[in-house]
Amino acid sequence: MPDATTEFDDPTLAEQVEEYDRLFGIVGDGLIGAAGGLVGTALMTGVLFVAAQVGAFSFTSFASLADPLGLGDVSQPVLVGYLIFLANGMVPWPLLFAALMEYLPGERPPVSGMFFGAALWTGFVLGFYTDYTGLTLALYAVFTLVAHLVYGFGVGLVFEYLSNRPESLV
């Protein structure tokens, strides 16, 4: 009778396949994070747009993100700053959320994401403040907090929706 061996009887081959699957999972989870960050940043931008319409936020503050990289003198520093903002919303923040999600309050990722967004807001509210006073300052604080809660909700919702696949690291 012929020997009924499988392709994984070789331990080295099995290890290589497992390592490849793990690498593929990590890349897939990175794409989930980027998709979540894109959705969250899009939602956040909508809230910031409303804030700008009532005078509680100025998109020109995004130009300050271009300055440290030496890109403040380009013809569209606000656009460059927004693209940097978008990149941050799509790469490091979702990766940090993925790492911290299980330690954040909330039974579902969208709820945990809102707590994460609130934590991010503490840096944003100070970093993008531009001499607001009185009612405008209060509106700035409220709109930017809501924007960050919506960002976290969007990131968490995408994580929840897309991470329901086997072997997900998220």
C-alpha positions as CSV (number, residue, x, y, z in Angstrom):
1,M,0.0,0.0,0.0
2,P,1.4,3.5,-0.9
3,D,2.5,5.8,1.9
4,A,-0.2,8.3,2.7
5,T,2.0,11.3,3.6
6,T,0.8,14.8,3.3
7,E,2.7,17.9,2.1
8,F,3.0,19.0,5.8
9,D,4.8,16.0,7.1
10,D,8.0,17.9,6.6
11,P,8.3,20.1,9.8
12,T,10.3,22.8,7.9
13,L,7.6,23.2,5.3
14,A,4.9,23.4,7.9
15,E,6.8,26.1,9.7
16,Q,7.3,28.1,6.5
17,V,3.5,27.8,5.7
18,E,2.6,28.9,9.2
19,E,5.0,31.9,9.1
20,Y,3.6,32.9,5.7
21,D,0.1,32.7,7.0
22,R,1.0,34.8,10.0
23,L,2.7,37.4,7.8
24,F,-0.3,37.4,5.5
25,G,-2.6,37.9,8.6
26,I,-0.4,40.8,9.9
27,V,-0.6,42.6,6.5
28,G,-4.4,41.9,6.4
29,D,-4.8,43.4,9.8
30,G,-2.8,46.4,8.8
31,L,-5.2,46.9,5.9
32,I,-8.1,46.6,8.3
33,G,-6.5,49.3,10.4
34,A,-5.9,51.6,7.4
35,A,-9.5,51.1,6.3
36,G,-10.8,51.9,9.8
37,G,-8.6,55.0,9.9
38,L,-9.8,56.1,6.6
39,V,-13.5,55.7,7.6
40,G,-12.8,57.3,11.0
41,T,-10.9,60.3,9.5
42,A,-13.7,60.8,6.9
43,L,-16.3,60.9,9.6
44,M,-14.2,63.2,11.7
45,T,-13.6,65.5,8.8
46,G,-17.4,65.9,8.4
47,V,-17.7,67.0,12.0
48,L,-14.8,69.4,11.7
49,F,-16.4,70.8,8.5
50,V,-19.5,71.6,10.4
51,A,-17.4,73.2,13.2
52,A,-15.6,75.3,10.6
53,Q,-19.0,76.5,9.2
54,V,-19.9,77.9,12.7
55,G,-16.5,79.4,13.2
56,A,-15.3,76.9,15.8
57,F,-12.5,75.3,13.8
58,S,-10.2,76.5,11.1
59,F,-8.7,74.0,8.5
60,T,-5.8,76.4,8.1
61,S,-4.5,74.9,11.4
62,F,-3.6,71.7,9.5
63,A,-0.8,73.8,7.8
64,S,1.0,73.6,11.1
65,L,1.5,69.8,10.4
66,A,3.5,70.6,7.3
67,D,6.0,73.0,9.0
68,P,8.0,70.4,11.0
69,L,8.6,68.5,7.8
70,G,9.8,71.6,5.9
71,L,6.7,71.5,3.8
72,G,5.2,74.7,5.1
73,D,6.3,76.8,2.1
74,V,4.6,74.7,-0.5
75,S,1.8,76.3,-2.5
76,Q,-0.9,74.3,-0.6
77,P,0.3,73.9,3.0
78,V,-3.3,73.2,4.3
79,L,-3.7,70.4,1.8
80,V,-0.2,68.9,2.7
81,G,-1.1,69.2,6.4
82,Y,-4.4,67.5,5.9
83,L,-2.7,64.7,4.0
84,I,-0.3,64.2,6.9
85,F,-3.3,64.3,9.3
86,L,-5.0,61.6,7.1
87,A,-1.9,59.5,7.1
88,N,-1.7,59.7,10.9
89,G,-5.4,58.7,11.1
90,M,-4.8,55.7,8.9
91,V,-1.6,54.3,10.1
92,P,-0.2,54.9,13.7
93,W,-3.5,55.6,15.5
94,P,-5.4,52.5,14.2
95,L,-2.3,50.3,15.0
96,L,-2.2,51.7,18.5
97,F,-6.0,51.1,18.8
98,A,-5.4,47.5,17.7
99,A,-2.8,47.1,20.3
100,L,-4.8,48.7,23.1
101,M,-8.3,47.6,22.2
102,E,-8.6,44.7,24.6
103,Y,-7.5,47.0,27.5
104,L,-10.0,49.8,26.8
105,P,-13.4,50.0,28.3
106,G,-16.3,48.8,26.2
107,E,-17.5,45.3,25.2
108,R,-17.5,46.1,21.5
109,P,-14.7,47.7,19.4
110,P,-16.9,50.8,18.4
111,V,-17.4,51.6,22.1
112,S,-13.7,51.0,22.9
113,G,-12.9,53.2,19.9
114,M,-14.9,56.1,21.4
115,F,-12.8,55.9,24.5
116,F,-9.7,55.8,22.3
117,G,-10.9,58.8,20.4
118,A,-11.5,60.7,23.6
119,A,-7.9,60.0,24.6
120,L,-6.6,61.3,21.3
121,W,-8.7,64.4,21.7
122,T,-6.7,65.5,24.6
123,G,-3.7,66.1,22.3
124,F,-5.7,67.5,19.4
125,V,-7.6,70.0,21.4
126,L,-4.3,71.6,22.6
127,G,-2.4,71.1,19.4
128,F,-4.9,72.8,17.0
129,Y,-6.1,75.5,19.4
130,T,-5.8,78.9,17.7
131,D,-6.8,81.7,20.2
132,Y,-10.5,80.8,20.5
133,T,-12.3,82.5,23.4
134,G,-15.8,82.5,25.0
135,L,-18.5,80.6,23.1
136,T,-16.2,79.8,20.2
137,L,-13.8,78.1,22.6
138,A,-16.6,76.0,24.1
139,L,-17.9,75.1,20.6
140,Y,-14.3,74.2,19.5
141,A,-13.9,71.9,22.5
142,V,-17.3,70.2,22.0
143,F,-17.0,69.9,18.2
144,T,-13.5,68.5,18.4
145,L,-14.5,66.0,21.1
146,V,-17.5,64.9,19.1
147,A,-15.2,64.5,16.0
148,H,-12.8,62.3,18.0
149,L,-15.6,60.2,19.4
150,V,-16.9,59.7,15.9
151,Y,-13.4,58.9,14.7
152,G,-13.0,56.2,17.3
153,F,-16.5,54.8,16.7
154,G,-15.7,54.6,12.9
155,V,-12.3,52.8,13.5
156,G,-13.9,50.4,16.0
157,L,-16.8,49.7,13.7
158,V,-14.5,48.8,10.8
159,F,-12.4,46.7,13.1
160,E,-15.5,44.8,14.3
161,Y,-16.9,44.3,10.8
162,L,-13.7,43.3,9.1
163,S,-12.0,41.3,11.8
164,N,-14.5,38.5,11.8
165,R,-12.3,36.3,9.8
166,P,-10.4,33.3,11.1
167,E,-6.9,33.8,12.4
168,S,-7.3,37.6,12.7
169,L,-4.8,39.2,14.9
170,V,-7.0,42.2,15.6
